[in-house]
Amino acid sequence: MSQPGSQTKSKEIKVVARQVITPDTVKSDAKKIKLLYLLKVLGGASEKALVTALYEMKEKGVDLGYQFNVIGGNVFSPMIKEDLTSLLYLGYIENDPASKKLKLTTNGLEFLDSQQIDDNFKNSVNQILNDIKLKVQAIDEENRLKSKRNRR
């Protein structure tokens, strides 16, 4: 029996509705295709390094349409996280457990090869990446060292 005046706790289930993602959905989404292309050109990158690269690209004039938030010098974007989750779900990218980098899978490479990507976009990305590749590699190396330290 419950005590008079006592409160009872109940557990509530929260249901979050998400749109089902299919390969056809990705085919019509230029942002996700360009995101795959960027991961291919980078040869894989951690999520933090990828977000930084996209932010730097936007600052230099190549905007993929992502919104960024900067808090305390850290750049993040919920939209990129959502797109990466979709690509992971479809099996186009994978998270390498050793290096903690996101990399294209064989399915992702095949999908990307079947898509048309604007040559102007490719040229601008390659040009900008020459400037920011060292910054991306430094972030990945920092993440690698942190994870190595945490394993000890």
Contacts in CASP RR format, 6 or more apart in sequence:
PFRMAT RR
TARGET T0000
AUTHOR 0000-0000-0000
METHOD contacts of the structure
MODEL  1
MSQPGSQTKSKEIKVVARQVITPDTVKSDAKKIKLLYLLKVLGGASEKAL
VTALYEMKEKGVDLGYQFNVIGGNVFSPMIKEDLTSLLYLGYIENDPASK
KLKLTTNGLEFLDSQQIDDNFKNSVNQILNDIKLKVQAIDEENRLKSKRN
RR
2 8 0 8 1.000
21 86 0 8 1.000
21 89 0 8 1.000
21 90 0 8 1.000
22 90 0 8 1.000
23 90 0 8 1.000
23 111 0 8 1.000
26 32 0 8 1.000
26 33 0 8 1.000
26 86 0 8 1.000
26 87 0 8 1.000
26 90 0 8 1.000
26 92 0 8 1.000
26 111 0 8 1.000
27 33 0 8 1.000
27 115 0 8 1.000
31 64 0 8 1.000
31 65 0 8 1.000
31 66 0 8 1.000
31 83 0 8 1.000
32 83 0 8 1.000
32 86 0 8 1.000
32 87 0 8 1.000
33 112 0 8 1.000
33 115 0 8 1.000
33 117 0 8 1.000
34 64 0 8 1.000
34 117 0 8 1.000
34 121 0 8 1.000
35 54 0 8 1.000
35 64 0 8 1.000
35 80 0 8 1.000
35 83 0 8 1.000
35 84 0 8 1.000
35 87 0 8 1.000
36 87 0 8 1.000
36 92 0 8 1.000
36 93 0 8 1.000
36 104 0 8 1.000
36 108 0 8 1.000
36 111 0 8 1.000
36 112 0 8 1.000
37 112 0 8 1.000
37 117 0 8 1.000
37 121 0 8 1.000
37 122 0 8 1.000
37 125 0 8 1.000
38 50 0 8 1.000
38 53 0 8 1.000
38 54 0 8 1.000
38 125 0 8 1.000
39 45 0 8 1.000
39 50 0 8 1.000
39 93 0 8 1.000
39 102 0 8 1.000
39 103 0 8 1.000
39 104 0 8 1.000
40 104 0 8 1.000
40 109 0 8 1.000
40 112 0 8 1.000
41 125 0 8 1.000
41 126 0 8 1.000
41 129 0 8 1.000
42 49 0 8 1.000
42 50 0 8 1.000
42 53 0 8 1.000
42 129 0 8 1.000
42 133 0 8 1.000
42 136 0 8 1.000
43 103 0 8 1.000
43 104 0 8 1.000
44 101 0 8 1.000
44 102 0 8 1.000
44 103 0 8 1.000
44 104 0 8 1.000
45 53 0 8 1.000
45 101 0 8 1.000
45 102 0 8 1.000
45 136 0 8 1.000
45 140 0 8 1.000
46 100 0 8 1.000
46 101 0 8 1.000
46 102 0 8 1.000
46 139 0 8 1.000
46 140 0 8 1.000
46 143 0 8 1.000
47 80 0 8 1.000
47 81 0 8 1.000
47 84 0 8 1.000
47 102 0 8 1.000
48 139 0 8 1.000
48 143 0 8 1.000
49 136 0 8 1.000
49 137 0 8 1.000
49 139 0 8 1.000
49 140 0 8 1.000
49 143 0 8 1.000
50 80 0 8 1.000
50 84 0 8 1.000
50 102 0 8 1.000
50 136 0 8 1.000
51 68 0 8 1.000
51 75 0 8 1.000
51 76 0 8 1.000
51 77 0 8 1.000
51 80 0 8 1.000
52 75 0 8 1.000
52 132 0 8 1.000
52 135 0 8 1.000
52 136 0 8 1.000
52 139 0 8 1.000
53 129 0 8 1.000
53 132 0 8 1.000
53 135 0 8 1.000
53 136 0 8 1.000
54 64 0 8 1.000
54 66 0 8 1.000
54 68 0 8 1.000
54 77 0 8 1.000
54 80 0 8 1.000
55 68 0 8 1.000
55 75 0 8 1.000
55 77 0 8 1.000
56 128 0 8 1.000
56 131 0 8 1.000
56 132 0 8 1.000
56 135 0 8 1.000
57 63 0 8 1.000
57 64 0 8 1.000
57 125 0 8 1.000
57 128 0 8 1.000
57 132 0 8 1.000
58 64 0 8 1.000
58 65 0 8 1.000
58 66 0 8 1.000
58 68 0 8 1.000
60 128 0 8 1.000
60 131 0 8 1.000
60 132 0 8 1.000
61 124 0 8 1.000
62 121 0 8 1.000
62 124 0 8 1.000
62 125 0 8 1.000
62 128 0 8 1.000
65 79 0 8 1.000
66 77 0 8 1.000
66 79 0 8 1.000
66 80 0 8 1.000
67 77 0 8 1.000
67 79 0 8 1.000
68 75 0 8 1.000
68 76 0 8 1.000
68 77 0 8 1.000
69 75 0 8 1.000
69 76 0 8 1.000
69 77 0 8 1.000
84 93 0 8 1.000
84 102 0 8 1.000
87 93 0 8 1.000
88 94 0 8 1.000
88 95 0 8 1.000
88 102 0 8 1.000
90 107 0 8 1.000
91 105 0 8 1.000
91 107 0 8 1.000
91 108 0 8 1.000
92 104 0 8 1.000
92 105 0 8 1.000
92 107 0 8 1.000
92 108 0 8 1.000
92 111 0 8 1.000
92 112 0 8 1.000
93 102 0 8 1.000
93 103 0 8 1.000
93 104 0 8 1.000
93 105 0 8 1.000
93 108 0 8 1.000
94 102 0 8 1.000
94 103 0 8 1.000
94 105 0 8 1.000
95 101 0 8 1.000
95 102 0 8 1.000
96 102 0 8 1.000
96 103 0 8 1.000
99 140 0 8 1.000
99 144 0 8 1.000
100 143 0 8 1.000
100 144 0 8 1.000
100 147 0 8 1.000
101 140 0 8 1.000
104 112 0 8 1.000
END
